[in-house]
């Protein structure tokens, strides 16, 4: 932490190199470091002064995007969730995410979402509604664009592709991802039973009326 220069002539400069290391718990940012300078002039008089130098401690943010577990079905509206994880040693700020368009689906939520700050070893999620067409393939690549700044206000833009697994209702039933609902069948069966009962009652009343008329004619 100390370097000695034998002589420094007028209007000359020397480059001094100090090796430093940032501690693991050091946050990204600009640090003011005091430096003490001691020197002697040509007359041998001693001088001392203290200056402040600036050191920038920073680590490039490392973001990753994935999809949360959830069943996505063709031909209906779905609630999907993507997860943005900060795997780097420094936080990010002013994070904004944008979901791209495609002919394979219709996005029913806003394309852009503002997330703000995401600390190191932390994450944020985006929930959105999406509709998949019946002819959509079983794997859909969802484009996600991230724009953000690091602690020194350096701007970043990164593009990601997230693979979504999409199933038809028949495929989901075969794989046991959803259970067969018999509610509709029950409703239809009950409706048929009611109709048959009404028809039976009408036929019964008609027969009874005919019998009554026949008895009256005989008298």
C-alpha positions in Angstrom: 0.0 0.0 0.0 3.1 2.3 -0.3 5.2 3.2 -3.3 8.4 5.3 -3.2 9.6 7.5 -6.1 13.2 8.7 -5.9 12.8 11.8 -8.0 10.0 13.4 -10.1 11.1 16.2 -12.3 9.0 19.3 -13.1 6.3 18.8 -15.7 6.8 15.0 -15.6 4.5 12.3 -14.3 4.8 8.7 -13.2 2.2 5.9 -13.3 1.8 4.1 -10.0 0.0 0.7 -9.8 -1.7 -0.6 -6.7 -3.3 -4.0 -6.7 -6.6 -4.1 -4.9 -9.4 -6.6 -4.6 -13.1 -6.0 -3.7 -14.5 -8.0 -0.9 -17.3 -10.5 -1.5 -19.8 -8.3 0.4 -18.8 -5.1 -1.5 -21.7 -3.5 -3.3 -21.3 -2.2 -6.8 -20.7 1.5 -7.0 -18.1 4.2 -6.8 -15.9 4.4 -3.7 -13.8 7.4 -2.6 -10.4 6.2 -1.4 -8.0 8.5 0.6 -4.4 8.7 -0.6 -1.6 10.3 1.4 1.3 11.9 -0.5 4.5 12.8 1.3 7.4 14.5 -0.6 10.5 16.7 -0.2 11.2 19.7 -2.3 14.7 20.7 -3.6 15.4 22.6 -0.4 14.7 19.4 1.6 11.5 20.7 3.2 8.9 18.0 3.9 5.4 18.4 2.5 2.2 16.3 3.2 -1.1 16.3 1.5 -4.1 14.0 1.2 -6.1 13.4 -1.9 -9.2 11.4 -2.7 -9.3 9.0 -5.7 -12.3 7.2 -7.1 -12.5 3.4 -7.6 -15.4 1.8 -9.4 -16.4 -1.6 -8.1 -18.7 -3.4 -10.5 -19.6 -6.7 -11.9 -21.6 -7.2 -15.0 -25.2 -8.4 -14.2 -26.1 -11.9 -15.2 -29.8 -12.4 -15.9 -31.5 -15.5 -16.9 -35.2 -16.1 -18.0 -37.2 -19.3 -17.5 -40.8 -20.4 -17.3 -42.7 -21.4 -14.2 -44.4 -24.8 -14.1 -48.0 -24.6 -15.4 -50.3 -26.4 -17.8 -50.8 -24.5 -21.1 -53.6 -25.7 -23.4 -54.4 -25.0 -27.0 -57.7 -23.3 -28.0 -58.2 -21.5 -24.7 -56.9 -18.6 -22.6 -53.9 -19.5 -20.3 -52.2 -17.9 -17.4 -48.5 -18.1 -17.9 -45.6 -17.1 -15.6 -42.0 -16.4 -16.6 -39.2 -15.9 -14.0 -36.3 -13.5 -14.4 -33.3 -14.4 -12.1 -30.3 -12.2 -11.3 -27.4 -14.7 -11.1 -24.7 -12.0 -11.0 -22.8 -10.4 -8.1 -24.4 -7.0 -8.6 -28.0 -5.8 -8.8 -29.8 -4.3 -11.7 -32.2 -1.4 -11.8 -34.9 0.0 -14.2 -35.5 -3.5 -15.5 -38.2 -3.6 -18.2 -39.3 -6.8 -19.9 -41.1 -7.1 -23.3 -42.7 -10.2 -24.7 -42.5 -10.6 -28.4 -45.4 -11.4 -30.8 -45.9 -14.5 -32.9 -48.5 -16.0 -35.3 -48.7 -19.0 -33.0 -50.3 -17.3 -30.1 -52.2 -14.1 -29.1 -50.9 -12.1 -26.1 -53.9 -10.9 -24.0 -51.8 -8.9 -21.6 -49.6 -5.8 -22.1 -46.4 -6.7 -23.9 -44.2 -4.6 -21.7 -43.8 -4.9 -17.9 -41.7 -2.7 -15.7 -40.0 -4.6 -12.8 -37.6 -2.0 -11.4 -34.7 -3.2 -9.2 -33.6 -6.8 -8.9 -30.9 -7.6 -6.3 -28.1 -10.1 -6.7 -29.4 -13.7 -6.1 -33.0 -12.5 -6.4 -35.7 -12.9 -9.0 -38.9 -11.3 -10.3 -41.9 -12.9 -12.1 -44.2 -11.8 -14.8 -47.7 -13.1 -15.1 -49.6 -12.8 -18.4 -52.5 -14.2 -20.3 -51.9 -15.9 -23.6 -54.1 -17.8 -26.1 -52.7 -20.6 -28.3 -54.4 -21.6 -31.5 -55.5 -25.1 -32.2 -52.8 -25.6 -34.8 -50.0 -24.4 -32.5 -47.1 -26.8 -32.2 -46.4 -28.6 -28.9 -43.3 -26.4 -28.3 -43.5 -22.6 -28.7 -40.5 -20.3 -28.5 -41.4 -17.2 -26.6 -39.1 -14.2 -27.3 -38.4 -12.1 -24.2 -36.4 -8.8 -24.3 -34.8 -7.3 -21.2 -33.6 -3.7 -20.9 -31.9 -2.6 -17.6 -29.0 -0.7 -16.1 -26.2 -1.7 -13.7 -25.1 0.2 -10.6 -22.9 2.5 -12.7 -25.9 3.3 -15.0 -24.5 1.4 -17.9 -27.3 0.3 -20.1 -27.9 -3.3 -21.2 -30.3 -5.1 -23.6 -30.5 -8.8 -23.8 -32.7 -11.2 -25.9 -33.9 -14.5 -24.6 -36.0 -17.4 -26.0 -38.2 -19.4 -23.6 -39.6 -22.7 -24.7 -43.3 -23.2 -23.7 -44.8 -26.7 -23.7 -48.4 -26.5 -25.1 -50.9 -29.4 -25.2 -54.2 -30.1 -26.8 -57.0 -31.1 -24.4 -56.8 -34.7 -25.7 -53.1 -34.9 -25.2 -53.4 -33.5 -21.7 -56.1 -36.1 -20.8 -53.9 -39.0 -22.2 -50.9 -37.8 -20.2 -52.9 -37.4 -17.0 -52.2 -33.7 -16.8 -56.0 -33.0 -16.4 -58.8 -35.2 -15.3 -61.9 -36.0 -17.4 -64.8 -33.9 -16.3 -68.2 -35.7 -16.4 -70.2 -32.7 -15.4 -71.4 -32.0 -19.0 -72.5 -35.6 -19.4 -74.4 -35.5 -16.1 -76.2 -32.4 -17.2 -77.1 -33.9 -20.6 -78.3 -37.1 -18.9 -80.5 -35.1 -16.4 -81.9 -33.0 -19.3 -82.8 -36.1 -21.3 -84.4 -37.7 -18.2 -86.5 -34.6 -17.6 -87.7 -34.5 -21.3 -88.6 -38.2 -21.2 -90.5 -37.7 -18.0 -92.5 -34.8 -19.5 -93.2 -36.9 -22.6 -94.3 -39.8 -20.5 -96.6 -37.6 -18.4 -98.2 -36.2 -21.5 -98.7 -39.6 -23.1 -100.2 -40.9 -19.8 -102.6 -38.0 -19.6 -103.6 -38.5 -23.2 -104.3 -42.2 -22.6 -106.3 -41.4 -19.5 -108.4 -38.8 -21.4 -109.1 -41.3 -24.2 -110.2 -43.9 -21.7 -112.5 -41.4 -20.0 -114.0 -40.4 -23.4 -114.5 -44.0 -24.4 -116.3 -44.8 -21.1 -118.6 -41.8 -21.6 -119.6 -42.8 -25.1 -120.5 -46.3 -23.9 -122.9 -44.9 -21.3 
